[in-house]
């Protein structure tokens, strides 16, 4: 195996780590930060006094790097080298090197705030600036003070502004590991193409026909585009005259791909064969694909952006930053000189692209993170003044407080409640953890566990529900249950229960166009959630299997009521004349039920007056996804709480500096009229 740049700097790294509690390590993608640092520290005895933890912002990377390291050390995964991601723990008593997502490490620090089991914590891929890594950076700062004698913290990055992080950690040393990047020729397009899929296709074929051997890495924005391009490329490559060019293999690479498909990109291409890897920005820095000589960069990325004044997410295709563009280009020069085809003109790169990507903490809903920080009970931590590398806006912190107040996780003074503490222990977003707790009171915990598992599985289960599309489902509801008209949560429950009745037969999933692997995972997630509930719930639990099939309307009603409590902050009221709903508790706006929903009108042709939704997302227009009808009498309590809401009190009496915008405002019907579904 070739010696990686990190290995060449081994002595210097060890020397610096020995002398300093915190070290920033900057190294080019592929220099061996993720796979080698942990092994170097292991060899130097750092695993004798504790485990070496390496955090990854992405689940895929945690699993794939752990596998790689286990392979290099010739041990089975889960023994000396293991990984832990949400709902999947592959570690044992013997584990000395542990890869884990940043979210899992945060969660671990709830039950063990000093993280005593670890001798070294490596925050890897810090340049990704994920929400959880940013919070960990703040927590590490406190932790090194408390454990300065027996904890080392390493922060690694491919592109991060090392100076800034170093300043954050009292000017800790920065080690820059020189990478060996070959020159990459940049080829700009004269203008922006009308379709970047078409343009990528054409460029890829040109390379295949004209350029010498070497794999091609194509950056697309998301799964849908990747699938389209893979299909088109396959067709076009097949139609090329036999013998006119070398063979081709076309591989997709994105986060929702099954692991066995993901690892295919790590095996080298067969002789006389060119690989085309069509990837999301996961291949920018998270996963290093060797053998790439040509990069095609569309210049776009799909980015989730949360708006705290409307409670809405948008999934926008936005321009990448210059840092990202350079990372993408760098992928072409790892093994020999390469070429990067930018499907945009050079002035766009210079003048339109932002310098760096906005960190996730400044474009996410912070309810889960704030609840987590509150539950840590750190006496010196005031949420609004928490030491963030880049602080979120006051507005989004206030939005988080409001959300938590509405689900009873904090009281009117902003102090965490018993309910909030229990919620924080569940590895779920606040709405779902609150639903589970309420469902336990209403005798429908078993059903709520199923719904929470179905919504948390992070796989696209039902046909036509891929994120970001607005396609109507192709097959449903012909074979699958339809939620009895009440909506998507009830449907999710019914789907699982039907499968349960079939003794979890994989053939049933196939017959119904459901992913077998996804359903098995959900079953496992449900089991885990139920075990956690057993551990933390104070009163008796109602998760009996024989209770599960009580498919009565009464049962659904209890579940809907529990959902209404959990989703108190995701409530919408029917606007009959506008054929839609308006959100409650936010700057009012007209929203529609997503076309994939199974929510139905009643016998009078009416939709429910109130619904709760799992997510509000703006694609071509604002849509509520995963919707469930609720009753007026349950909503009254929420409306009362909203009336009483005093954001100054919630945030500890500090007057906000910017305009408060999370109060109800009258709906501007005139303007919104055009948005209504015709
Ligand atoms: O973290 P960094 O980007 O610096 O590098 P790395 O992920 O440790 O990758 C070092 C080398 O290991 C590269 O050549 C990768 O292609 C390879 N690797 C692999 O073959 N399989 C993995 N799952 C991860 C890395």
Boltz pocket constraint, residues with backbone or C-beta under 6 A from the ligand:
constraints:
  - pocket:
      binder: B
      contacts: [[A, 4], [A, 27], [A, 28], [A, 29], [A, 30], [A, 31], [A, 32], [A, 33], [A, 34], [A, 35], [A, 36], [A, 64], [A, 65], [A, 67], [A, 68], [A, 266], [A, 285], [A, 286], [A, 288], [A, 289], [A, 290]]
      max_distance: 6.0
